Amino acid sequence: MKTWQRKDLLGIQDLSADEINFLLDSALAFKQVGERTVKKVPSLRGKTVINLFIEPSTRTRTSFELAAKRLSADVINITASASSLVKGETLKDTALNLQALNADIIVIRHSAAGAPHFLGKFLKASVVNAGDGAHEHPTQALLDAFTIREKKGRIAGLKVTILGDILYSRVARSNVWLLTKLGAEVTLAGPSTLVPRVFEELGCRVTHNIDEALRDADVINLLRIQHERQRKTMFPSTGEYTAMFGLNKERFSRMKPDSFIMHPGPINRGVEIDSDLADGNRSVILEQVTNGLAVRMAVLFLCSGGQFSES
Ligand code: CP
């Protein structure tokens, strides 16, 4: 019998393969809830979930809100611009005040790496990392893995290429930790300025050759250029990036016929991915979003002490 023992979900790096598989299996049960006529369960009735988003988000914030509502929790959303953080209140004081209002779970996105870990040290409430700077985005990696497992039936032995702006990507880091723990072979690809060799220390392969990156891949996970994290000095122009590393139809035609395309979003159509490919039948980009809901229901349920045991 296995049960979830953690109060917080702060990252993938510290999780065991068993814990990851337990989360993915729990998400499968919650995906089935989402396919019923009545999509709501009483699992978190009486609990309060606060989404504290200090960085912009469409998918993650909406997904956590909907996940909490599907579990019958009360949900409050707080954005930086509408909070007293803009008046100089510290993150610690903000979090302590939310806890004083009996928050049971605080979901936080913050531009500073380690912000969720900091809160997790002193809060009695559960803390869930919805993306901390360039560090981790654990629920994105879990929903990516869930989607791969759903499509391929397994993760071990698969070749997954992550292509794009890796250097400051929390999605890339969480994916590398998760996929390698579950036995996939991960390749990171892109310009040498955005994909330095030091990433090999995480247990993956690094290449700056797009053809080599795509040739044997079962899955291609594309990352957008993060213009907001200052990219002007990393490559000559967006056009040049697209020409050298964009996934276009010609490159995609040389990939394995049963390979598929992932992207965490938001996508830059015509930059890292051809628009038709993003909408094509080998793209699972929107399925990832759907699966994110099930994954986040599982995370909220388990971190709040839900006993979803498996034998
Ligand atoms: N994938 C992802 O984190 O998207 P958002 O920034 O819209 O939440």
Residues whose N, C-alpha, C, O or C-beta is under 5 A from the ligand:
A	BS01	CP	P56 S57 T58 R59 T60 R61 P264 G265 P266
